[in-house]
Amino acid sequence: QSDSSRVAVSKSEFTPLTVSSNVVVGKNVHKVTLDFPSPNDSLGMTTAGMLMVQGEKRDGSGTIARPYTPVSRNDTLGKLELIVKDYPNVGNVSSHICAAKPGDKLGVKGCFTKIKVTPNKWKKVGMLAGGSGITPCLQVAEELLSSSDDKTEITLIFCNQTPQDIFLQDHIDALAAKSGGRFKVHYCVDKAGFFDFWKGLTGYVNADMVKKYLPAPADDSMIMVCGPPPMYKAICGGKKFEKGKAPQQGEITGILGDMGFTNTNVFKF
Ligand SMILES: Cc1cc2nc3c(=O)[nH]c(=O)nc-3n(C[C@H](O)[C@H](O)[C@H](O)COP(=O)(O)OP(=O)(O)OC[C@H]3O[C@@H](n4cnc5c(N)ncnc54)[C@H](O)[C@@H]3O)c2cc1C
């Protein structure tokens, strides 16, 4: 962020930003770029952060907002980028964002920090991402890998339903390739089907995969989990939702709980 840079997005009210591009990057997955009012403006985010995006409800009954995770870097000037998975025919804000055309405006509020990530805070970080749950994991990996002082060993297991559903693979593989071994990636699919060429992991994430690829429970390690509710339930237990309160982490149960992980070394996005 340069001295003359201004934070473009307010934490207290929705700031309208103009869509400058909307590109399909996978099955029902879009990369949407939003321009800041000035090319010198910045996002003002502390990693790992998210922002709220407004959208029209599908039934036309008004506007609602949902959280999304910027995948552009904190120091990117003039724009922010989102990766959004559309739920066609059922989604509300996801469909609103994915249908946006260059020139359209989207209301954005934030950024809000979910967990502060700084270089060498942990020795090892494991990541379990399901589908669009890749976005916070990518944000954290990019932030740590961009620091020349950082030595964190990061291992990601990126889960999708089938090999065709995997998106951003080129981007993720390129990050790993230039990380000097600091960032390792394993792809896992529920079903490889007739994809004989599939060389990755198959089936839902299990204890053997966690033991083999991710850090063991330790004070200087952290496992980050982001995916759909059934994935949280199986891997670490769901987040705790109470009316009128921000979502809480909830107890660590499931595969990670059985392996001795606790809230000190697991974070649910
Ligand atoms: C901290 C945080 C960060 C997030 N970051 C991102 C991000 O970077 N990119 C992104 O794409 N999403 C992200 N999400 C999810 C996002 O906030 C919305 O929940 C999602 O886009 C669906 O919102 P919606 O308004 O379209 O659908 P909703 O109105 O919430 O749901 C409508 C219907 O859509 C279907 N649906 C919604 N979600 C799912 C799901 N996960 N699996 C299957 N069906 C579903 C269901 O049928 C549901 O009844 C994040 C969530 C959190 C909590």
Ligand as a Chemical Component Dictionary entry (heavy atoms), coordinates in Angstrom:
data_LIG
# 
_chem_comp.id                   LIG 
_chem_comp.type                 NON-POLYMER 
_chem_comp.pdbx_formal_charge   0 
_chem_comp.three_letter_code    LIG 
# 
loop_
_chem_comp_atom.comp_id 
_chem_comp_atom.atom_id 
_chem_comp_atom.alt_atom_id 
_chem_comp_atom.type_symbol 
_chem_comp_atom.charge 
_chem_comp_atom.model_Cartn_x 
_chem_comp_atom.model_Cartn_y 
_chem_comp_atom.model_Cartn_z 
_chem_comp_atom.pdbx_ordinal 
LIG C1  C1  C 0 -16.425 -16.632 5.717  1  
LIG C2  C2  C 0 -17.032 -17.103 4.422  2  
LIG C3  C3  C 0 -16.390 -16.852 3.218  3  
LIG C4  C4  C 0 -16.947 -17.289 2.012  4  
LIG N1  N1  N 0 -16.253 -17.057 0.854  5  
LIG C5  C5  C 0 -16.770 -17.504 -0.324 6  
LIG C6  C6  C 0 -16.075 -17.299 -1.571 7  
LIG O1  O1  O 0 -14.974 -16.726 -1.604 8  
LIG N2  N2  N 0 -16.637 -17.785 -2.701 9  
LIG C7  C7  C 0 -17.852 -18.435 -2.703 10 
LIG O2  O2  O 0 -18.307 -18.837 -3.782 11 
LIG N3  N3  N 0 -18.545 -18.616 -1.549 12 
LIG C8  C8  C 0 -18.038 -18.164 -0.375 13 
LIG N4  N4  N 0 -18.758 -18.325 0.787  14 
LIG C9  C9  C 0 -20.152 -18.848 0.699  15 
LIG C10 C10 C 0 -21.116 -17.644 0.419  16 
LIG O3  O3  O 0 -21.103 -16.752 1.511  17 
LIG C11 C11 C 0 -22.584 -18.060 0.211  18 
LIG O4  O4  O 0 -22.993 -18.888 1.277  19 
LIG C12 C12 C 0 -22.842 -18.806 -1.093 20 
LIG O5  O5  O 0 -22.411 -18.005 -2.206 21 
LIG C13 C13 C 0 -24.345 -19.104 -1.279 22 
LIG O6  O6  O 0 -25.064 -17.911 -1.129 23 
LIG P1  P1  P 0 -26.444 -17.636 -1.898 24 
LIG O7  O7  O 0 -26.992 -16.356 -1.355 25 
LIG O8  O8  O 0 -26.276 -17.711 -3.370 26 
LIG O9  O9  O 0 -27.307 -18.883 -1.520 27 
LIG P2  P2  P 0 -28.243 -19.050 -0.208 28 
LIG O10 O10 O 0 -29.356 -18.051 -0.266 29 
LIG O11 O11 O 0 -27.375 -19.015 1.002  30 
LIG O12 O12 O 0 -28.788 -20.489 -0.423 31 
LIG C14 C14 C 0 -29.768 -20.772 -1.452 32 
LIG C15 C15 C 0 -29.683 -22.209 -1.847 33 
LIG O13 O13 O 0 -28.438 -22.413 -2.567 34 
LIG C16 C16 C 0 -27.930 -23.707 -2.311 35 
LIG N5  N5  N 0 -26.605 -23.606 -1.663 36 
LIG C17 C17 C 0 -26.063 -22.536 -1.018 37 
LIG N6  N6  N 0 -24.844 -22.824 -0.541 38 
LIG C18 C18 C 0 -24.599 -24.121 -0.894 39 
LIG C19 C19 C 0 -23.520 -25.019 -0.692 40 
LIG N7  N7  N 0 -22.404 -24.633 -0.027 41 
LIG N8  N8  N 0 -23.627 -26.264 -1.203 42 
LIG C20 C20 C 0 -24.720 -26.655 -1.888 43 
LIG N9  N9  N 0 -25.782 -25.849 -2.102 44 
LIG C21 C21 C 0 -25.736 -24.606 -1.613 45 
LIG C22 C22 C 0 -28.921 -24.378 -1.374 46 
LIG O14 O14 O 0 -29.866 -25.067 -2.155 47 
LIG C23 C23 C 0 -29.605 -23.203 -0.699 48 
LIG O15 O15 O 0 -30.864 -23.529 -0.193 49 
LIG C24 C24 C 0 -18.198 -17.953 2.003  50 
LIG C25 C25 C 0 -18.846 -18.194 3.218  51 
LIG C26 C26 C 0 -18.284 -17.794 4.411  52 
LIG C27 C27 C 0 -19.015 -18.087 5.691  53 
# 
loop_
_chem_comp_bond.comp_id 
_chem_comp_bond.atom_id_1 
_chem_comp_bond.atom_id_2 
_chem_comp_bond.value_order 
_chem_comp_bond.pdbx_ordinal 
LIG C1  C2  SING 1  
LIG C2  C3  SING 2  
LIG C2  C26 DOUB 3  
LIG C3  C4  DOUB 4  
LIG C4  N1  SING 5  
LIG C4  C24 SING 6  
LIG N1  C5  DOUB 7  
LIG C5  C6  SING 8  
LIG C5  C8  SING 9  
LIG C6  O1  DOUB 10 
LIG C6  N2  SING 11 
LIG N2  C7  SING 12 
LIG C7  O2  DOUB 13 
LIG C7  N3  SING 14 
LIG N3  C8  DOUB 15 
LIG C8  N4  SING 16 
LIG N4  C9  SING 17 
LIG N4  C24 SING 18 
LIG C9  C10 SING 19 
LIG C10 O3  SING 20 
LIG C10 C11 SING 21 
LIG C11 O4  SING 22 
LIG C11 C12 SING 23 
LIG C12 O5  SING 24 
LIG C12 C13 SING 25 
LIG C13 O6  SING 26 
LIG O6  P1  SING 27 
LIG P1  O7  DOUB 28 
LIG P1  O8  SING 29 
LIG P1  O9  SING 30 
LIG O9  P2  SING 31 
LIG P2  O10 DOUB 32 
LIG P2  O11 SING 33 
LIG P2  O12 SING 34 
LIG O12 C14 SING 35 
LIG C14 C15 SING 36 
LIG C15 O13 SING 37 
LIG C15 C23 SING 38 
LIG O13 C16 SING 39 
LIG C16 N5  SING 40 
LIG C16 C22 SING 41 
LIG N5  C17 SING 42 
LIG N5  C21 SING 43 
LIG C17 N6  DOUB 44 
LIG N6  C18 SING 45 
LIG C18 C19 SING 46 
LIG C18 C21 DOUB 47 
LIG C19 N7  SING 48 
LIG C19 N8  DOUB 49 
LIG N8  C20 SING 50 
LIG C20 N9  DOUB 51 
LIG N9  C21 SING 52 
LIG C22 O14 SING 53 
LIG C22 C23 SING 54 
LIG C23 O15 SING 55 
LIG C24 C25 DOUB 56 
LIG C25 C26 SING 57 
LIG C26 C27 SING 58 
# 
